[in-house]
Amino acid sequence: MKTQVVRVSSETHSKLKAMASASGKTIGEMLSKAVESYRRELLLEDTNEAFSKLKEQGDLWKGELVEREEWEGTLSDGQSDHE
């Protein structure tokens, strides 16, 4: 795997080093997990913002709710989760 150098403050490095030591992971692994966690947080924030804007548009929001109801019907199709 190709790597890159990332500059962080001494304080951040100390925290990463302590967390890595406590978890048995490398600093790189800790950074990867932190970045992925933050990426997911941003995705959820963006999604929530998009749904908030959609709710402000009455007709579009009603269409969303109708579509959700249609999808809910697929859950009771009689099929097992393990088929």
FIVO-481317 format. One record per residue: residue number from 1; residue in three letters; x, y, z of N, C-alpha, C in turn. Coordinates in Angstrom, 3 decimals. Atoms other than C-alpha are relative to their C-alpha. Example, Ala and Ser with C-alpha at 12.3 -4.5 7.8 and 13.67 -1.06 7.14 Angstrom:
BEGIN
<node><nr>1</nr><rest>ALA</rest><n_px>0.890</n_px><n_py>-1.190</n_py><n_pz>0.000</n_pz><ca_px>12.300</ca_px><ca_py>-4.500</ca_py><ca_pz>7.800</ca_pz><c_px>0.900</c_px><c_py>1.200</c_py><c_pz>0.000</c_pz></node>
<node><nr>2</nr><rest>SER</rest><n_px>-0.820</n_px><n_py>-1.190</n_py><n_pz>-0.060</n_pz><ca_px>13.670</ca_px><ca_py>-1.060</ca_py><ca_pz>7.140</ca_pz><c_px>-0.770</c_px><c_py>1.090</c_py><c_pz>0.730</c_pz></node>
//
This chain:
BEGIN
<node><nr>1</nr><rest>MET</rest><n_px>0.847</n_px><n_py>-1.181</n_py><n_pz>0.000</n_pz><ca_px>0.000</ca_px><ca_py>0.000</ca_py><ca_pz>0.000</ca_pz><c_px>0.888</c_px><c_py>1.238</c_py><c_pz>0.000</c_pz></node>
<node><nr>2</nr><rest>LYS</rest><n_px>-0.743</n_px><n_py>-1.249</n_py><n_pz>0.079</n_pz><ca_px>1.311</ca_px><ca_py>3.403</ca_py><ca_pz>-0.962</ca_pz><c_px>-0.419</c_px><c_py>0.898</c_py><c_pz>1.164</c_pz></node>
<node><nr>3</nr><rest>THR</rest><n_px>0.297</n_px><n_py>-0.870</n_py><n_pz>-1.137</n_pz><ca_px>1.535</ca_px><ca_py>5.878</ca_py><ca_pz>1.925</ca_pz><c_px>0.428</c_px><c_py>1.426</c_py><c_pz>-0.307</c_pz></node>
<node><nr>4</nr><rest>GLN</rest><n_px>-0.325</n_px><n_py>-1.417</n_py><n_pz>0.111</n_pz><ca_px>1.765</ca_px><ca_py>9.635</ca_py><ca_pz>2.313</ca_pz><c_px>0.299</c_px><c_py>0.537</c_py><c_pz>1.389</c_pz></node>
<node><nr>5</nr><rest>VAL</rest><n_px>-0.297</n_px><n_py>-0.666</n_py><n_pz>-1.264</n_pz><ca_px>3.096</ca_px><ca_py>11.932</ca_py><ca_pz>5.017</ca_pz><c_px>-1.103</c_px><c_py>1.019</c_py><c_pz>0.273</c_pz></node>
<node><nr>6</nr><rest>VAL</rest><n_px>1.019</n_px><n_py>-0.959</n_py><n_pz>-0.410</n_pz><ca_px>0.459</ca_px><ca_py>13.903</ca_py><ca_pz>6.925</ca_pz><c_px>0.523</c_px><c_py>0.726</c_py><c_pz>1.228</c_pz></node>
<node><nr>7</nr><rest>ARG</rest><n_px>-0.471</n_px><n_py>-0.780</n_py><n_pz>-1.150</n_pz><ca_px>1.403</ca_px><ca_py>16.719</ca_py><ca_pz>9.268</ca_pz><c_px>-1.165</c_px><c_py>0.258</c_py><c_pz>0.945</c_pz></node>
<node><nr>8</nr><rest>VAL</rest><n_px>0.979</n_px><n_py>-0.278</n_py><n_pz>-1.036</n_pz><ca_px>-0.517</ca_px><ca_py>16.968</ca_py><ca_pz>12.522</ca_pz><c_px>0.719</c_px><c_py>0.707</c_py><c_pz>1.141</c_pz></node>
<node><nr>9</nr><rest>SER</rest><n_px>-0.604</n_px><n_py>-0.679</n_py><n_pz>-1.146</n_pz><ca_px>0.035</ca_px><ca_py>19.031</ca_py><ca_pz>15.651</ca_pz><c_px>0.595</c_px><c_py>-1.030</c_py><c_pz>0.960</c_pz></node>
<node><nr>10</nr><rest>SER</rest><n_px>-0.596</n_px><n_py>0.885</n_py><n_pz>-1.008</n_pz><ca_px>2.138</ca_px><ca_py>17.560</ca_py><ca_pz>18.450</ca_pz><c_px>-1.069</c_px><c_py>-0.567</c_py><c_pz>0.917</c_pz></node>
<node><nr>11</nr><rest>GLU</rest><n_px>1.090</n_px><n_py>0.441</n_py><n_pz>-0.879</n_pz><ca_px>-1.002</ca_px><ca_py>17.375</ca_py><ca_pz>20.584</ca_pz><c_px>-0.798</c_px><c_py>-1.133</c_py><c_pz>-0.661</c_pz></node>
<node><nr>12</nr><rest>THR</rest><n_px>0.739</n_px><n_py>1.032</n_py><n_pz>0.722</n_pz><ca_px>-2.870</ca_px><ca_py>15.387</ca_py><ca_pz>17.933</ca_pz><c_px>0.829</c_px><c_py>-1.267</c_py><c_pz>-0.109</c_pz></node>
<node><nr>13</nr><rest>HIS</rest><n_px>-0.877</n_px><n_py>1.167</n_py><n_pz>0.099</n_pz><ca_px>0.116</ca_px><ca_py>13.098</ca_py><ca_pz>17.438</ca_pz><c_px>0.058</c_px><c_py>-0.755</c_py><c_pz>1.325</c_pz></node>
<node><nr>14</nr><rest>SER</rest><n_px>-0.035</n_px><n_py>0.642</n_py><n_pz>-1.321</n_pz><ca_px>0.303</ca_px><ca_py>12.423</ca_py><ca_pz>21.178</ca_pz><c_px>-1.283</c_px><c_py>-0.774</c_py><c_pz>0.266</c_pz></node>
<node><nr>15</nr><rest>LYS</rest><n_px>1.278</n_px><n_py>0.684</n_py><n_pz>-0.185</n_pz><ca_px>-3.383</ca_px><ca_py>11.552</ca_py><ca_pz>21.277</ca_pz><c_px>-0.065</c_px><c_py>-1.252</c_py><c_pz>-0.868</c_pz></node>
<node><nr>16</nr><rest>LEU</rest><n_px>0.003</n_px><n_py>1.152</n_py><n_pz>0.896</n_pz><ca_px>-3.048</ca_px><ca_py>9.271</ca_py><ca_pz>18.253</ca_pz><c_px>0.914</c_px><c_py>-1.112</c_py><c_pz>0.516</c_pz></node>
<node><nr>17</nr><rest>LYS</rest><n_px>-0.960</n_px><n_py>0.971</n_py><n_pz>-0.510</n_pz><ca_px>-0.009</ca_px><ca_py>7.580</ca_py><ca_pz>19.757</ca_pz><c_px>-0.576</c_px><c_py>-0.741</c_py><c_pz>1.210</c_pz></node>
<node><nr>18</nr><rest>ALA</rest><n_px>0.600</n_px><n_py>0.614</n_py><n_pz>-1.183</n_pz><ca_px>-1.812</ca_px><ca_py>6.954</ca_py><ca_pz>23.055</ca_pz><c_px>-1.154</c_px><c_py>-0.929</c_py><c_pz>-0.383</c_pz></node>
<node><nr>19</nr><rest>MET</rest><n_px>1.134</n_px><n_py>0.826</n_py><n_pz>0.442</n_pz><ca_px>-4.935</ca_px><ca_py>5.657</ca_py><ca_pz>21.302</ca_pz><c_px>0.493</c_px><c_py>-1.261</c_py><c_pz>-0.702</c_pz></node>
<node><nr>20</nr><rest>ALA</rest><n_px>-0.547</n_px><n_py>1.148</n_py><n_pz>0.714</n_pz><ca_px>-2.880</ca_px><ca_py>3.391</ca_py><ca_pz>19.051</ca_pz><c_px>0.597</c_px><c_py>-0.998</c_py><c_pz>0.985</c_pz></node>
<node><nr>21</nr><rest>SER</rest><n_px>-0.608</n_px><n_py>0.869</n_py><n_pz>-1.002</n_pz><ca_px>-0.958</ca_px><ca_py>2.022</ca_py><ca_pz>21.997</ca_pz><c_px>-1.060</c_px><c_py>-0.755</c_py><c_pz>0.794</c_pz></node>
<node><nr>22</nr><rest>ALA</rest><n_px>1.057</n_px><n_py>0.611</n_py><n_pz>-0.805</n_pz><ca_px>-4.121</ca_px><ca_py>1.367</ca_py><ca_pz>23.994</ca_pz><c_px>-0.799</c_px><c_py>-1.039</c_py><c_pz>-0.793</c_pz></node>
<node><nr>23</nr><rest>SER</rest><n_px>0.825</n_px><n_py>0.897</n_py><n_pz>0.820</n_pz><ca_px>-5.849</ca_px><ca_py>-0.367</ca_py><ca_pz>21.086</ca_pz><c_px>0.802</c_px><c_py>-1.098</c_py><c_pz>-0.696</c_pz></node>
<node><nr>24</nr><rest>GLY</rest><n_px>-0.834</n_px><n_py>0.971</n_py><n_pz>0.709</n_pz><ca_px>-2.899</ca_px><ca_py>-2.302</ca_py><ca_pz>19.691</ca_pz><c_px>0.036</c_px><c_py>0.225</c_py><c_pz>-1.498</c_pz></node>
<node><nr>25</nr><rest>LYS</rest><n_px>0.005</n_px><n_py>-0.340</n_py><n_pz>1.422</n_pz><ca_px>-3.306</ca_px><ca_py>-0.576</ca_py><ca_pz>16.337</ca_pz><c_px>1.127</c_px><c_py>0.992</c_py><c_pz>-0.288</c_pz></node>
<node><nr>26</nr><rest>THR</rest><n_px>-0.996</n_px><n_py>-0.997</n_py><n_pz>0.379</n_pz><ca_px>-0.910</ca_px><ca_py>1.607</ca_py><ca_pz>14.401</ca_pz><c_px>-0.652</c_px><c_py>1.377</c_py><c_pz>-0.080</c_pz></node>
<node><nr>27</nr><rest>ILE</rest><n_px>0.519</n_px><n_py>-1.359</n_py><n_pz>0.159</n_pz><ca_px>-1.262</ca_px><ca_py>5.362</ca_py><ca_pz>14.157</ca_pz><c_px>-0.717</c_px><c_py>0.120</c_py><c_pz>-1.350</c_pz></node>
<node><nr>28</nr><rest>GLY</rest><n_px>0.641</n_px><n_py>-0.010</n_py><n_pz>1.316</n_pz><ca_px>-2.068</ca_px><ca_py>4.878</ca_py><ca_pz>10.476</ca_pz><c_px>-1.380</c_px><c_py>-0.631</c_py><c_pz>0.029</c_pz></node>
<node><nr>29</nr><rest>GLU</rest><n_px>1.306</n_px><n_py>0.648</n_py><n_pz>-0.122</n_pz><ca_px>-4.881</ca_px><ca_py>2.481</ca_py><ca_pz>11.347</ca_pz><c_px>-0.978</c_px><c_py>0.897</c_py><c_pz>0.759</c_pz></node>
<node><nr>30</nr><rest>MET</rest><n_px>0.848</n_px><n_py>-0.909</n_py><n_pz>-0.768</n_pz><ca_px>-6.215</ca_px><ca_py>4.947</ca_py><ca_pz>13.902</ca_pz><c_px>-0.488</c_px><c_py>1.148</c_py><c_pz>-0.886</c_pz></node>
<node><nr>31</nr><rest>LEU</rest><n_px>0.381</n_px><n_py>-1.083</n_py><n_pz>0.902</n_pz><ca_px>-6.183</ca_px><ca_py>7.738</ca_py><ca_pz>11.322</ca_pz><c_px>-1.009</c_px><c_py>-0.475</c_py><c_pz>-1.040</c_pz></node>
<node><nr>32</nr><rest>SER</rest><n_px>0.929</n_px><n_py>0.537</n_py><n_pz>0.996</n_pz><ca_px>-7.912</ca_px><ca_py>5.542</ca_py><ca_pz>8.747</ca_pz><c_px>-1.397</c_px><c_py>-0.150</c_py><c_pz>0.592</c_pz></node>
<node><nr>33</nr><rest>LYS</rest><n_px>1.298</n_px><n_py>0.160</n_py><n_pz>-0.663</n_pz><ca_px>-10.683</ca_px><ca_py>4.690</ca_py><ca_pz>11.220</ca_pz><c_px>-0.643</c_px><c_py>1.360</c_py><c_pz>0.267</c_pz></node>
<node><nr>34</nr><rest>ALA</rest><n_px>0.530</n_px><n_py>-1.336</n_py><n_pz>-0.299</n_pz><ca_px>-11.056</ca_px><ca_py>8.345</ca_py><ca_pz>12.224</ca_pz><c_px>-0.530</c_px><c_py>0.674</c_py><c_pz>-1.264</c_pz></node>
<node><nr>35</nr><rest>VAL</rest><n_px>0.420</n_px><n_py>-0.615</n_py><n_pz>1.261</n_pz><ca_px>-11.280</ca_px><ca_py>9.523</ca_py><ca_pz>8.621</ca_pz><c_px>-1.283</c_px><c_py>-0.649</c_py><c_pz>-0.498</c_pz></node>
<node><nr>36</nr><rest>GLU</rest><n_px>1.207</n_px><n_py>0.696</n_py><n_pz>0.447</n_pz><ca_px>-13.849</ca_px><ca_py>6.847</ca_py><ca_pz>7.750</ca_pz><c_px>-1.199</c_px><c_py>0.387</c_py><c_pz>0.864</c_pz></node>
<node><nr>37</nr><rest>SER</rest><n_px>1.082</n_px><n_py>-0.394</n_py><n_pz>-0.910</n_pz><ca_px>-15.917</ca_px><ca_py>7.724</ca_py><ca_pz>10.810</ca_pz><c_px>-0.489</c_px><c_py>1.413</c_py><c_pz>-0.325</c_pz></node>
<node><nr>38</nr><rest>TYR</rest><n_px>0.376</n_px><n_py>-1.375</n_py><n_pz>0.322</n_pz><ca_px>-15.860</ca_px><ca_py>11.424</ca_py><ca_pz>9.927</ca_pz><c_px>-0.675</c_px><c_py>0.081</c_py><c_pz>-1.366</c_pz></node>
<node><nr>39</nr><rest>ARG</rest><n_px>0.623</n_px><n_py>0.030</n_py><n_pz>1.329</n_pz><ca_px>-16.683</ca_px><ca_py>10.673</ca_py><ca_pz>6.284</ca_pz><c_px>-1.458</c_px><c_py>-0.417</c_py><c_pz>0.123</c_pz></node>
<node><nr>40</nr><rest>ARG</rest><n_px>1.374</n_px><n_py>0.462</n_py><n_pz>-0.197</n_pz><ca_px>-19.784</ca_px><ca_py>8.783</ca_py><ca_pz>7.417</ca_pz><c_px>-0.844</c_px><c_py>1.055</c_py><c_pz>0.703</c_pz></node>
<node><nr>41</nr><rest>GLU</rest><n_px>0.719</n_px><n_py>-1.073</n_py><n_pz>-0.700</n_pz><ca_px>-20.753</ca_px><ca_py>11.594</ca_py><ca_pz>9.791</ca_pz><c_px>-0.416</c_px><c_py>1.097</c_py><c_pz>-0.980</c_pz></node>
<node><nr>42</nr><rest>LEU</rest><n_px>0.313</n_px><n_py>-1.030</n_py><n_pz>0.997</n_pz><ca_px>-20.560</ca_px><ca_py>14.124</ca_py><ca_pz>6.945</ca_pz><c_px>-1.081</c_px><c_py>-0.467</c_py><c_pz>-0.970</c_pz></node>
<node><nr>43</nr><rest>LEU</rest><n_px>1.009</n_px><n_py>0.554</n_py><n_pz>0.892</n_pz><ca_px>-22.590</ca_px><ca_py>11.836</ca_py><ca_pz>4.677</ca_pz><c_px>-1.384</c_px><c_py>0.073</c_py><c_pz>0.648</c_pz></node>
<node><nr>44</nr><rest>LEU</rest><n_px>1.288</n_px><n_py>-0.062</n_py><n_pz>-0.697</n_pz><ca_px>-25.345</ca_px><ca_py>11.597</ca_py><ca_pz>7.295</ca_pz><c_px>-0.493</c_px><c_py>1.440</c_py><c_pz>0.149</c_pz></node>
<node><nr>45</nr><rest>GLU</rest><n_px>0.389</n_px><n_py>-1.412</n_py><n_pz>-0.097</n_pz><ca_px>-25.315</ca_px><ca_py>15.364</ca_py><ca_pz>7.831</ca_pz><c_px>-0.542</c_px><c_py>0.505</c_py><c_pz>-1.331</c_pz></node>
<node><nr>46</nr><rest>ASP</rest><n_px>0.453</n_px><n_py>-0.409</n_py><n_pz>1.333</n_pz><ca_px>-25.619</ca_px><ca_py>15.939</ca_py><ca_pz>4.072</ca_pz><c_px>-1.359</c_px><c_py>-0.612</c_py><c_pz>-0.333</c_pz></node>
<node><nr>47</nr><rest>THR</rest><n_px>1.269</n_px><n_py>0.679</n_py><n_pz>0.255</n_pz><ca_px>-28.420</ca_px><ca_py>13.381</ca_py><ca_pz>3.843</ca_pz><c_px>-1.125</c_px><c_py>0.641</c_py><c_pz>0.789</c_pz></node>
<node><nr>48</nr><rest>ASN</rest><n_px>1.008</n_px><n_py>-0.656</n_py><n_pz>-0.830</n_pz><ca_px>-30.307</ca_px><ca_py>14.960</ca_py><ca_pz>6.736</ca_pz><c_px>-0.368</c_px><c_py>1.377</c_py><c_pz>-0.551</c_pz></node>
<node><nr>49</nr><rest>GLU</rest><n_px>0.259</n_px><n_py>-1.326</n_py><n_pz>0.579</n_pz><ca_px>-29.943</ca_px><ca_py>18.390</ca_py><ca_pz>5.138</ca_pz><c_px>-0.844</c_px><c_py>-0.123</c_py><c_pz>-1.273</c_pz></node>
<node><nr>50</nr><rest>ALA</rest><n_px>0.754</n_px><n_py>0.208</n_py><n_pz>1.241</n_pz><ca_px>-31.221</ca_px><ca_py>17.069</ca_py><ca_pz>1.804</ca_pz><c_px>-1.453</c_px><c_py>-0.364</c_py><c_pz>0.304</c_pz></node>
<node><nr>51</nr><rest>PHE</rest><n_px>1.366</n_px><n_py>0.359</n_py><n_pz>-0.361</n_pz><ca_px>-34.271</ca_px><ca_py>15.488</ca_py><ca_pz>3.466</ca_pz><c_px>-0.739</c_px><c_py>1.187</c_py><c_pz>0.600</c_pz></node>
<node><nr>52</nr><rest>SER</rest><n_px>0.640</n_px><n_py>-1.195</n_py><n_pz>-0.549</n_pz><ca_px>-34.957</ca_px><ca_py>18.713</ca_py><ca_pz>5.365</ca_pz><c_px>-0.474</c_px><c_py>0.913</c_py><c_pz>-1.125</c_pz></node>
<node><nr>53</nr><rest>LYS</rest><n_px>0.386</n_px><n_py>-0.827</n_py><n_pz>1.143</n_pz><ca_px>-34.983</ca_px><ca_py>20.624</ca_py><ca_pz>2.083</ca_pz><c_px>-1.157</c_px><c_py>-0.632</c_py><c_pz>-0.766</c_pz></node>
<node><nr>54</nr><rest>LEU</rest><n_px>1.082</n_px><n_py>0.701</n_py><n_pz>0.697</n_pz><ca_px>-37.197</ca_px><ca_py>17.957</ca_py><ca_pz>0.506</ca_pz><c_px>-1.320</c_px><c_py>0.183</c_py><c_pz>0.749</c_pz></node>
<node><nr>55</nr><rest>LYS</rest><n_px>1.218</n_px><n_py>-0.162</n_py><n_pz>-0.807</n_pz><ca_px>-39.695</ca_px><ca_py>18.259</ca_py><ca_pz>3.385</ca_pz><c_px>-0.629</c_px><c_py>1.373</c_py><c_pz>-0.206</c_pz></node>
<node><nr>56</nr><rest>GLU</rest><n_px>0.500</n_px><n_py>-1.360</n_py><n_pz>0.224</n_pz><ca_px>-39.999</ca_px><ca_py>21.980</ca_py><ca_pz>2.634</ca_pz><c_px>-0.774</c_px><c_py>0.112</c_py><c_pz>-1.317</c_pz></node>
<node><nr>57</nr><rest>GLN</rest><n_px>0.668</n_px><n_py>-0.005</n_py><n_pz>1.304</n_pz><ca_px>-41.298</ca_px><ca_py>21.117</ca_py><ca_pz>-0.857</ca_pz><c_px>-1.132</c_px><c_py>-1.019</c_py><c_pz>0.052</c_pz></node>
<node><nr>58</nr><rest>GLY</rest><n_px>1.154</n_px><n_py>0.837</n_py><n_pz>-0.286</n_pz><ca_px>-44.736</ca_px><ca_py>19.721</ca_py><ca_pz>-0.083</ca_pz><c_px>-0.278</c_px><c_py>-1.123</c_py><c_pz>-0.967</c_pz></node>
<node><nr>59</nr><rest>ASP</rest><n_px>0.344</n_px><n_py>1.032</n_py><n_pz>0.976</n_pz><ca_px>-45.511</ca_px><ca_py>17.868</ca_py><ca_pz>-3.306</ca_pz><c_px>1.111</c_px><c_py>-1.041</c_py><c_pz>-0.143</c_pz></node>
<node><nr>60</nr><rest>LEU</rest><n_px>-1.109</n_px><n_py>0.943</n_py><n_pz>0.115</n_pz><ca_px>-42.043</ca_px><ca_py>16.342</ca_py><ca_pz>-3.570</ca_pz><c_px>0.088</c_px><c_py>-0.889</c_py><c_pz>1.234</c_pz></node>
<node><nr>61</nr><rest>TRP</rest><n_px>-0.046</n_px><n_py>0.777</n_py><n_pz>-1.235</n_pz><ca_px>-42.165</ca_px><ca_py>15.260</ca_py><ca_pz>0.071</ca_pz><c_px>-1.116</c_px><c_py>-1.050</c_py><c_pz>0.020</c_pz></node>
<node><nr>62</nr><rest>LYS</rest><n_px>1.102</n_px><n_py>0.970</n_py><n_pz>0.077</n_pz><ca_px>-45.558</ca_px><ca_py>13.631</ca_py><ca_pz>-0.462</ca_pz><c_px>0.379</c_px><c_py>-1.157</c_py><c_pz>-0.919</c_pz></node>
<node><nr>63</nr><rest>GLY</rest><n_px>-0.464</n_px><n_py>1.039</n_py><n_pz>0.913</n_pz><ca_px>-44.063</ca_px><ca_py>11.740</ca_py><ca_pz>-3.392</ca_pz><c_px>1.003</c_px><c_py>-0.929</c_py><c_pz>0.673</c_pz></node>
<node><nr>64</nr><rest>GLU</rest><n_px>-0.970</n_px><n_py>0.805</n_py><n_pz>-0.753</n_pz><ca_px>-41.236</ca_px><ca_py>10.561</ca_py><ca_pz>-1.163</ca_pz><c_px>-0.713</c_px><c_py>-0.959</c_py><c_pz>0.944</c_pz></node>
<node><nr>65</nr><rest>LEU</rest><n_px>0.745</n_px><n_py>0.837</n_py><n_pz>-0.942</n_pz><ca_px>-43.693</ca_px><ca_py>9.266</ca_py><ca_pz>1.419</ca_pz><c_px>-0.756</c_px><c_py>-1.125</c_py><c_pz>-0.713</c_pz></node>
<node><nr>66</nr><rest>VAL</rest><n_px>0.688</n_px><n_py>1.025</n_py><n_pz>0.789</n_pz><ca_px>-45.704</ca_px><ca_py>7.436</ca_py><ca_pz>-1.252</ca_pz><c_px>0.995</c_px><c_py>-1.076</c_py><c_pz>-0.427</c_pz></node>
<node><nr>67</nr><rest>GLU</rest><n_px>-1.015</n_px><n_py>0.963</n_py><n_pz>0.429</n_pz><ca_px>-42.532</ca_px><ca_py>5.813</ca_py><ca_pz>-2.553</ca_pz><c_px>0.446</c_px><c_py>-0.882</c_py><c_pz>1.167</c_pz></node>
<node><nr>68</nr><rest>ARG</rest><n_px>-0.372</n_px><n_py>0.790</n_py><n_pz>-1.177</n_pz><ca_px>-41.573</ca_px><ca_py>4.722</ca_py><ca_pz>0.963</ca_pz><c_px>-1.057</c_px><c_py>-1.059</c_py><c_pz>0.298</c_pz></node>
<node><nr>69</nr><rest>GLU</rest><n_px>1.082</n_px><n_py>0.962</n_py><n_pz>-0.234</n_pz><ca_px>-44.978</ca_px><ca_py>3.080</ca_py><ca_pz>1.382</ca_pz><c_px>0.078</c_px><c_py>-1.142</c_py><c_pz>-1.000</c_pz></node>
<node><nr>70</nr><rest>GLU</rest><n_px>-0.122</n_px><n_py>1.036</n_py><n_pz>1.021</n_pz><ca_px>-44.470</ca_px><ca_py>1.224</ca_py><ca_pz>-1.878</ca_pz><c_px>1.139</c_px><c_py>-0.963</c_py><c_pz>0.337</c_pz></node>
<node><nr>71</nr><rest>TRP</rest><n_px>-1.128</n_px><n_py>0.847</n_py><n_pz>-0.380</n_pz><ca_px>-41.083</ca_px><ca_py>-0.054</ca_py><ca_pz>-0.689</ca_pz><c_px>-0.323</c_px><c_py>-0.845</c_py><c_pz>1.222</c_pz></node>
<node><nr>72</nr><rest>GLU</rest><n_px>0.383</n_px><n_py>0.757</n_py><n_pz>-1.190</n_pz><ca_px>-42.543</ca_px><ca_py>-1.097</ca_py><ca_pz>2.658</ca_pz><c_px>-0.766</c_px><c_py>-1.261</c_py><c_pz>-0.376</c_pz></node>
<node><nr>73</nr><rest>GLY</rest><n_px>0.754</n_px><n_py>1.155</n_py><n_pz>0.452</n_pz><ca_px>-44.837</ca_px><ca_py>-3.447</ca_py><ca_pz>0.773</ca_pz><c_px>0.891</c_px><c_py>-1.152</c_py><c_pz>-0.434</c_pz></node>
<node><nr>74</nr><rest>THR</rest><n_px>-0.905</n_px><n_py>1.064</n_py><n_pz>0.435</n_pz><ca_px>-41.822</ca_px><ca_py>-5.360</ca_py><ca_pz>-0.507</ca_pz><c_px>0.519</c_px><c_py>-0.813</c_py><c_pz>1.173</c_pz></node>
<node><nr>75</nr><rest>LEU</rest><n_px>-0.483</n_px><n_py>0.735</n_py><n_pz>-1.170</n_pz><ca_px>-40.911</ca_px><ca_py>-6.360</ca_py><ca_pz>3.047</ca_pz><c_px>-0.926</c_px><c_py>-1.132</c_py><c_pz>0.392</c_pz></node>
<node><nr>76</nr><rest>SER</rest><n_px>0.965</n_px><n_py>1.040</n_py><n_pz>-0.370</n_pz><ca_px>-44.043</ca_px><ca_py>-8.463</ca_py><ca_pz>3.391</ca_pz><c_px>-0.350</c_px><c_py>-0.871</c_py><c_pz>-1.190</c_pz></node>
<node><nr>77</nr><rest>ASP</rest><n_px>0.253</n_px><n_py>0.779</n_py><n_pz>1.208</n_pz><ca_px>-43.641</ca_px><ca_py>-10.432</ca_py><ca_pz>0.196</ca_pz><c_px>-0.021</c_px><c_py>-1.504</c_py><c_pz>0.258</c_pz></node>
<node><nr>78</nr><rest>GLY</rest><n_px>0.065</n_px><n_py>1.404</n_py><n_pz>-0.348</n_pz><ca_px>-43.608</ca_px><ca_py>-13.732</ca_py><ca_pz>2.084</ca_pz><c_px>1.321</c_px><c_py>-0.743</c_py><c_pz>-0.140</c_pz></node>
<node><nr>79</nr><rest>GLN</rest><n_px>-1.302</n_px><n_py>0.635</n_py><n_pz>0.163</n_pz><ca_px>-39.963</ca_px><ca_py>-14.422</ca_py><ca_pz>1.366</ca_pz><c_px>0.773</c_px><c_py>0.022</c_py><c_pz>1.316</c_pz></node>
<node><nr>80</nr><rest>SER</rest><n_px>-0.854</n_px><n_py>0.083</n_py><n_pz>-1.176</n_pz><ca_px>-37.596</ca_px><ca_py>-15.525</ca_py><ca_pz>4.104</ca_pz><c_px>1.228</c_px><c_py>0.873</c_py><c_pz>-0.217</c_pz></node>
<node><nr>81</nr><rest>ASP</rest><n_px>-1.216</n_px><n_py>-0.799</n_py><n_pz>0.094</n_pz><ca_px>-34.603</ca_px><ca_py>-13.317</ca_py><ca_pz>4.865</ca_pz><c_px>1.191</c_px><c_py>-0.840</c_py><c_pz>-0.457</c_pz></node>
<node><nr>82</nr><rest>HIS</rest><n_px>-1.137</n_px><n_py>0.867</n_py><n_pz>0.278</n_pz><ca_px>-32.369</ca_px><ca_py>-16.335</ca_py><ca_pz>4.275</ca_pz><c_px>-0.132</c_px><c_py>-0.763</c_py><c_pz>-1.306</c_pz></node>
<node><nr>83</nr><rest>GLU</rest><n_px>0.169</n_px><n_py>0.716</n_py><n_pz>1.277</n_pz><ca_px>-33.605</ca_px><ca_py>-17.453</ca_py><ca_pz>0.873</ca_pz><c_px>0.902</c_px><c_py>0.557</c_py><c_pz>-1.057</c_pz></node>
//
